Amino acid sequence: MDPTNWQTYLVTQEPLSAGRSTAEIVDAAIAGGIDVVQLREKDTTARSRYQLGTAVREQTAAAGIPLLVNDRVDIAQAIDADGVHLGDSDLPVQVAREILGPDAIVGRSASTVAAAESAQAAGADYLGVGAVYATGSKDDIDDDEYAIGLKRVTEIVQAVSIPVIGIGGITPEKAGDVVEAGADGVAVISAITAADEPQAVTATLEEAVAHAR
């Protein structure tokens, strides 16, 4: 479960899944070779996320891949997830670690060198860096302002020693560039969830990252 070995990372979001369930998308991504799944599902209740997370936990456990929960340390603990991914408005990394234990995977979002260095100092296991490109998955943020670009990815990679996963607007065509900029792997939402054939897209992403690495 070492984040250094993660090449492709699925972030779930059922409203972006073209009418399919998150369970269906996770099944397809697992078949395509996904390395890690993050349960996001921002627009649902805590109970719904818990129920869905319980089902996804069974899928990922059977496949032997880690499951992380976005933001909610309590839900991660309740479903026995492998860890959590935290943003600026979530609990601090140290607090999540105290709650979930020393073996939990704790990831942290970062879009600047300073934030990346701070997250590493706090004990984060990996960074989710982005948005690398403009993305429609975070509709409360201005895409043009939010896209940090490949140069920033490289600057962050050079500033920290923990794994970096690029996220934001990444497609199979762009994944190689993100890895060549220094990222260890790529995380995607709609590139997989909205795809006509999510299994095939996952496999293509995996190939692109492996080739660039």
C-alpha positions as a Markdown table, in Angstrom:
| # | Residue | x | y | z |
|---|---|---|---|---|
| 1 | Met | 0.0 | 0.0 | 0.0 |
| 2 | Asp | 3.0 | 2.3 | -0.4 |
| 3 | Pro | 1.9 | 5.5 | -2.2 |
| 4 | Thr | 5.2 | 5.5 | -4.0 |
| 5 | Asn | 3.9 | 2.6 | -6.1 |
| 6 | Trp | 0.6 | 4.2 | -7.0 |
| 7 | Gln | 0.3 | 5.0 | -10.6 |
| 8 | Thr | -3.5 | 5.5 | -11.1 |
| 9 | Tyr | -5.9 | 6.8 | -8.4 |
| 10 | Leu | -9.7 | 6.9 | -8.8 |
| 11 | Val | -11.7 | 9.6 | -7.0 |
| 12 | Thr | -15.3 | 8.7 | -7.0 |
| 13 | Gln | -18.2 | 11.0 | -7.6 |
| 14 | Glu | -21.5 | 9.5 | -8.6 |
| 15 | Pro | -23.1 | 12.6 | -10.2 |
| 16 | Leu | -20.2 | 12.5 | -12.7 |
| 17 | Ser | -20.6 | 8.9 | -13.5 |
| 18 | Ala | -23.0 | 9.1 | -16.5 |
| 19 | Gly | -25.9 | 7.5 | -14.7 |
| 20 | Arg | -23.9 | 4.6 | -13.4 |
| 21 | Ser | -23.4 | 3.8 | -9.7 |
| 22 | Thr | -20.1 | 4.3 | -7.9 |
| 23 | Ala | -20.0 | 0.6 | -7.3 |
| 24 | Glu | -20.1 | 0.0 | -11.1 |
| 25 | Ile | -17.3 | 2.5 | -11.7 |
| 26 | Val | -15.2 | 1.0 | -9.0 |
| 27 | Asp | -15.6 | -2.5 | -10.3 |
| 28 | Ala | -14.6 | -1.3 | -13.8 |
| 29 | Ala | -11.6 | 0.6 | -12.5 |
| 30 | Ile | -10.4 | -2.4 | -10.5 |
| 31 | Ala | -10.7 | -4.5 | -13.6 |
| 32 | Gly | -8.7 | -1.9 | -15.5 |
| 33 | Gly | -5.9 | -2.0 | -12.9 |
| 34 | Ile | -6.5 | 1.0 | -10.7 |
| 35 | Asp | -4.1 | 1.2 | -7.7 |
| 36 | Val | -6.1 | 3.1 | -5.2 |
| 37 | Val | -9.7 | 4.4 | -4.7 |
| 38 | Gln | -10.8 | 7.5 | -2.8 |
| 39 | Leu | -14.4 | 7.8 | -1.8 |
| 40 | Arg | -15.4 | 11.4 | -2.4 |
| 41 | Glu | -19.1 | 11.7 | -2.9 |
| 42 | Lys | -19.2 | 15.3 | -1.6 |
| 43 | Asp | -22.9 | 15.9 | -2.2 |
| 44 | Thr | -24.3 | 13.1 | -0.1 |
| 45 | Thr | -25.2 | 12.8 | 3.6 |
| 46 | Ala | -22.8 | 11.2 | 6.1 |
| 47 | Arg | -25.1 | 8.2 | 6.3 |
| 48 | Ser | -25.1 | 7.7 | 2.6 |
| 49 | Arg | -21.4 | 8.0 | 2.4 |
| 50 | Tyr | -21.0 | 5.5 | 5.2 |
| 51 | Gln | -23.4 | 3.0 | 3.5 |
| 52 | Leu | -21.7 | 3.4 | 0.1 |
| 53 | Gly | -18.3 | 3.3 | 1.7 |
| 54 | Thr | -19.1 | 0.0 | 3.4 |
| 55 | Ala | -19.9 | -1.5 | 0.0 |
| 56 | Val | -16.8 | 0.0 | -1.7 |
| 57 | Arg | -14.6 | -1.2 | 1.2 |
| 58 | Glu | -15.7 | -4.8 | 0.3 |
| 59 | Gln | -14.8 | -4.3 | -3.3 |
| 60 | Thr | -11.4 | -2.8 | -2.7 |
| 61 | Ala | -10.6 | -5.3 | 0.1 |
| 62 | Ala | -11.4 | -8.2 | -2.3 |
| 63 | Ala | -9.1 | -6.6 | -4.9 |
| 64 | Gly | -6.3 | -5.9 | -2.4 |
| 65 | Ile | -6.2 | -2.2 | -3.1 |
| 66 | Pro | -6.3 | 0.7 | -0.6 |
| 67 | Leu | -9.5 | 2.7 | 0.0 |
| 68 | Leu | -9.2 | 6.3 | 1.3 |
| 69 | Val | -12.1 | 8.6 | 2.3 |
| 70 | Asn | -12.1 | 12.3 | 1.3 |
| 71 | Asp | -12.3 | 14.7 | 4.2 |
| 72 | Arg | -14.2 | 12.6 | 6.7 |
| 73 | Val | -11.9 | 11.0 | 9.2 |
| 74 | Asp | -15.0 | 9.6 | 11.1 |
| 75 | Ile | -16.3 | 7.8 | 8.0 |
| 76 | Ala | -12.8 | 6.4 | 7.3 |
| 77 | Gln | -12.7 | 5.0 | 10.8 |
| 78 | Ala | -16.3 | 3.7 | 10.6 |
| 79 | Ile | -15.8 | 1.7 | 7.4 |
| 80 | Asp | -12.3 | 0.6 | 8.3 |
| 81 | Ala | -10.8 | 2.4 | 5.3 |
| 82 | Asp | -7.0 | 2.4 | 4.8 |
| 83 | Gly | -6.8 | 6.1 | 5.3 |
| 84 | Val | -8.1 | 9.6 | 4.5 |
| 85 | His | -7.3 | 12.4 | 2.1 |
| 86 | Leu | -7.5 | 15.9 | 3.7 |
| 87 | Gly | -7.9 | 19.4 | 2.3 |
| 88 | Asp | -7.4 | 22.9 | 3.7 |
| 89 | Ser | -10.7 | 22.9 | 5.6 |
| 90 | Asp | -10.4 | 19.4 | 7.1 |
| 91 | Leu | -8.8 | 18.2 | 10.3 |
| 92 | Pro | -5.0 | 18.6 | 10.6 |
| 93 | Val | -2.8 | 15.7 | 9.4 |
| 94 | Gln | -1.6 | 15.1 | 13.0 |
| 95 | Val | -5.1 | 14.8 | 14.4 |
| 96 | Ala | -6.2 | 12.4 | 11.7 |
| 97 | Arg | -3.2 | 10.3 | 12.4 |
| 98 | Glu | -4.0 | 10.3 | 16.2 |
| 99 | Ile | -7.5 | 9.1 | 15.4 |
| 100 | Leu | -6.8 | 6.6 | 12.7 |
| 101 | Gly | -3.5 | 5.2 | 14.1 |
| 102 | Pro | 0.1 | 5.0 | 12.9 |
| 103 | Asp | -0.6 | 2.6 | 10.1 |
| 104 | Ala | -3.3 | 4.7 | 8.3 |
| 105 | Ile | -2.5 | 6.4 | 5.1 |
| 106 | Val | -3.0 | 10.2 | 5.4 |
| 107 | Gly | -2.9 | 12.2 | 2.3 |
| 108 | Arg | -3.0 | 16.0 | 1.9 |
| 109 | Ser | -4.0 | 18.3 | -0.9 |
| 110 | Ala | -1.4 | 21.0 | -1.9 |
| 111 | Ser | -1.2 | 23.5 | -4.6 |
| 112 | Thr | 1.9 | 25.5 | -3.5 |
| 113 | Val | 5.4 | 24.6 | -2.4 |
| 114 | Ala | 4.8 | 26.1 | 1.0 |
| 115 | Ala | 1.7 | 24.0 | 1.5 |
| 116 | Ala | 3.5 | 20.9 | 0.3 |
| 117 | Glu | 6.4 | 21.4 | 2.7 |
| 118 | Ser | 4.0 | 22.0 | 5.6 |
| 119 | Ala | 2.0 | 18.9 | 4.8 |
| 120 | Gln | 5.2 | 16.8 | 4.7 |
| 121 | Ala | 6.4 | 18.3 | 8.0 |
| 122 | Ala | 3.0 | 17.4 | 9.6 |
| 123 | Gly | 3.5 | 13.8 | 8.6 |
| 124 | Ala | 1.4 | 13.4 | 5.4 |
| 125 | Asp | 2.2 | 10.1 | 3.6 |
| 126 | Tyr | 1.6 | 11.6 | 0.1 |
| 127 | Leu | 0.4 | 14.8 | -1.6 |
| 128 | Gly | -2.5 | 15.3 | -4.0 |
| 129 | Val | -1.1 | 18.2 | -6.1 |
| 130 | Gly | -3.3 | 20.3 | -8.4 |
| 131 | Ala | -5.4 | 21.1 | -10.0 |
| 132 | Val | -2.8 | 20.6 | -12.7 |
| 133 | Tyr | -5.1 | 21.5 | -15.5 |
| 134 | Ala | -8.5 | 23.3 | -15.5 |
| 135 | Thr | -11.2 | 20.9 | -14.2 |
| 136 | Gly | -14.9 | 20.8 | -14.1 |
| 137 | Ser | -15.0 | 18.6 | -11.1 |
| 138 | Lys | -14.7 | 21.4 | -8.5 |
| 139 | Asp | -17.4 | 23.8 | -9.7 |
| 140 | Asp | -17.0 | 26.2 | -6.8 |
| 141 | Ile | -13.5 | 27.2 | -8.0 |
| 142 | Asp | -12.5 | 29.3 | -11.0 |
| 143 | Asp | -10.8 | 26.8 | -13.3 |
| 144 | Asp | -8.4 | 29.3 | -14.9 |
| 145 | Glu | -7.2 | 30.6 | -11.5 |
| 146 | Tyr | -7.1 | 27.1 | -10.0 |
| 147 | Ala | -4.9 | 25.3 | -12.6 |
| 148 | Ile | -1.4 | 25.3 | -11.3 |
| 149 | Gly | 0.4 | 23.8 | -14.4 |
| 150 | Leu | 3.2 | 21.4 | -14.8 |
| 151 | Lys | 6.0 | 23.8 | -13.7 |
| 152 | Arg | 4.4 | 24.0 | -10.2 |
| 153 | Val | 4.2 | 20.2 | -10.1 |
| 154 | Thr | 7.9 | 20.0 | -10.7 |
| 155 | Glu | 8.7 | 22.7 | -8.1 |
| 156 | Ile | 6.6 | 20.8 | -5.4 |
| 157 | Val | 8.2 | 17.4 | -6.3 |
| 158 | Gln | 11.7 | 19.0 | -5.9 |
| 159 | Ala | 10.7 | 20.5 | -2.5 |
| 160 | Val | 9.4 | 17.3 | -0.8 |
| 161 | Ser | 10.5 | 13.7 | -0.4 |
| 162 | Ile | 7.0 | 12.1 | -0.1 |
| 163 | Pro | 5.1 | 10.8 | -3.1 |
| 164 | Val | 3.2 | 13.3 | -5.3 |
| 165 | Ile | 0.0 | 12.4 | -7.1 |
| 166 | Gly | -1.1 | 14.9 | -9.7 |
| 167 | Ile | -4.8 | 15.7 | -9.9 |
| 168 | Gly | -7.1 | 18.0 | -11.9 |
| 169 | Gly | -8.1 | 17.8 | -15.5 |
| 170 | Ile | -5.9 | 14.8 | -16.3 |
| 171 | Thr | -6.7 | 12.6 | -19.2 |
| 172 | Pro | -4.9 | 9.6 | -20.6 |
| 173 | Glu | -3.3 | 12.0 | -23.2 |
| 174 | Lys | -2.0 | 14.3 | -20.4 |
| 175 | Ala | -1.1 | 11.7 | -17.8 |
| 176 | Gly | 2.4 | 11.1 | -19.2 |
| 177 | Asp | 3.3 | 14.8 | -19.1 |
| 178 | Val | 2.3 | 15.0 | -15.4 |
| 179 | Val | 4.5 | 12.1 | -14.5 |
| 180 | Glu | 7.4 | 13.5 | -16.6 |
| 181 | Ala | 7.0 | 16.7 | -14.6 |
| 182 | Gly | 7.9 | 14.5 | -11.6 |
| 183 | Ala | 4.6 | 13.2 | -10.2 |
| 184 | Asp | 4.6 | 9.5 | -9.1 |
| 185 | Gly | 1.1 | 9.0 | -10.4 |
| 186 | Val | -2.2 | 10.6 | -11.4 |
| 187 | Ala | -5.6 | 10.9 | -9.8 |
| 188 | Val | -8.7 | 11.4 | -11.8 |
| 189 | Ile | -12.4 | 11.8 | -11.4 |
| 190 | Ser | -14.3 | 12.3 | -14.6 |
| 191 | Ala | -11.7 | 10.8 | -16.9 |
| 192 | Ile | -12.8 | 7.5 | -15.6 |
| 193 | Thr | -16.2 | 8.0 | -14.1 |
| 194 | Ala | -17.7 | 9.7 | -17.2 |
| 195 | Ala | -15.9 | 7.5 | -19.7 |
| 196 | Asp | -18.0 | 5.3 | -22.0 |
| 197 | Glu | -15.6 | 2.4 | -21.1 |
| 198 | Pro | -14.1 | 3.2 | -17.7 |
| 199 | Gln | -12.2 | -0.1 | -17.5 |
| 200 | Ala | -10.5 | 0.6 | -20.8 |
| 201 | Val | -9.7 | 4.2 | -19.8 |
| 202 | Thr | -8.2 | 3.0 | -16.5 |
| 203 | Ala | -6.0 | 0.5 | -18.4 |
| 204 | Thr | -4.9 | 3.3 | -20.8 |
| 205 | Leu | -4.1 | 5.6 | -17.9 |
| 206 | Glu | -2.1 | 2.9 | -16.2 |
| 207 | Glu | -0.1 | 2.3 | -19.5 |
| 208 | Ala | 0.6 | 6.0 | -19.9 |
| 209 | Val | 1.9 | 6.5 | -16.4 |
| 210 | Ala | 4.0 | 3.3 | -16.5 |
| 211 | His | 5.5 | 4.4 | -19.8 |
| 212 | Ala | 6.4 | 7.9 | -18.5 |
| 213 | Arg | 7.8 | 6.5 | -15.2 |
